[in-house]
Amino acid sequence: MWKIKSLASKGDYTYARVPNHPNSNSAGYVLLHRIVVEIHLKRILTKDEVVHHKNKNKKDNRLNNLEVMSKTKHSKHHAKPRK
């Protein structure tokens, strides 16, 4: 589906250079965890879908560490409990 040309690390995340991806930036990069999930699902993620790192390590892009959820569900998942 997507051919990764190279990888780059910036901050907490790893980016994949996929120039023909519709959501790539001007340099052709997309977050690697999104590419990993898209390849697995064989479809492009929607704007509302977020890829959550289960173990909180944003560099761990193994498929079994990634979970797709809506932006709303992801926000609630990370929300601090109210007292």
Secondary structure, DSSP 8 states (H G I E B T S, - for coil): -----EEEEETTEEEEE-TT-TT--TTSEEEHHHHHHHHHHTS---TTEEEEETTS-TT---GGGEEEEEHHHHHHHHS----
